[in-house]
Amino acid sequence: MSACSGPENSPAGTPVAAAAPATVTAPTTVTATTATSAAARPTPAAEVSAPVDVCASATKAKLDAALKVDKQASGALLVDSKGLQRIKCVAPWAFARFTSEIDGGSVLFAHRNGAWVPANWGTGGLCEKVPAAIAERICVD
């Protein structure tokens, strides 16, 4: 009996049909259009968005507006027509001084969710929650 010829016999002596050869499918290649392939490519970090310079937005106009929007801060402070002055910023903190008919004070702002908000105000101890290295740069004259 040859090993490669004809059908095999089962133990009962009846021929067994040879198994059909397995069907092999070649992998298909999908070609995407230029627009689709460009969208599928990961974008390098530099192209996503450059970090926003938060301190560039710490302008007198923006901080004055943020102070007026905050009902608690604006109700507690008497700021004269000069508004906020001597603004210093180290992200995410900004510090500004103001004068009034009585005396004056300062306002500490925090940049949260894309906007400046008054975090603390008055005449002293405003920067206790600010990291020391930042407080040394913005909270002293």
Disulfide bonds with the S-S distance in Angstrom:
Cys55-Cys89 2.07
Cys127-Cys139 1.79
